[in-house]
Amino acid sequence: MTVKQPPPGCYTSPVTPPASATDPFTAGLLLGLLIGEGHFGGDGRQPHVTLRMHARHEPLFRWLLHVVPGSRLYGPYRHGGRHYYQWMARGPALREVLLPLLDTLPWPDLDPPTWERYQAMKRTYRLERGSGTGS
């Protein structure tokens, strides 16, 4: 039996949710990061939320691994003169942890363009609550 291992430079967070994942500070910081720097999309087969920032933000990325159990951190990469990490939530980390949290936050009025991108991802990948996808 072959066990699939993450590629080198890929870090997966533990699957145990942190006790404070929904405290106001954590929720606000997470939402601020995703509004300001996040991408809501997918690869055509599965949805994902990604965040790419300079490698100097590594402690923040490690925090995200704790806040969104099952998410992954890739890198550091050096490409095109940039030095960065990429964090990604997909699969159960997206459907069971991140989406339920994001759906409770009051951001449609704060940043309508980002809210619409989030909603478009949910429509495209049929992630609306009650669609049988686990969110």
Secondary structure, DSSP 8 states (H G I E B T S, - for coil): -------TTEEE--SS--TTTTSHHHHHHHHHHHHHHEEEEESSSSEEEEEEEEGGGHHHHHHHHHHSTT-EEEEEEEETTEEEEEEEEETHIIIIIIHHHHTTS--TTT-HHHHHHHHHHHHHTT-STTSSS--
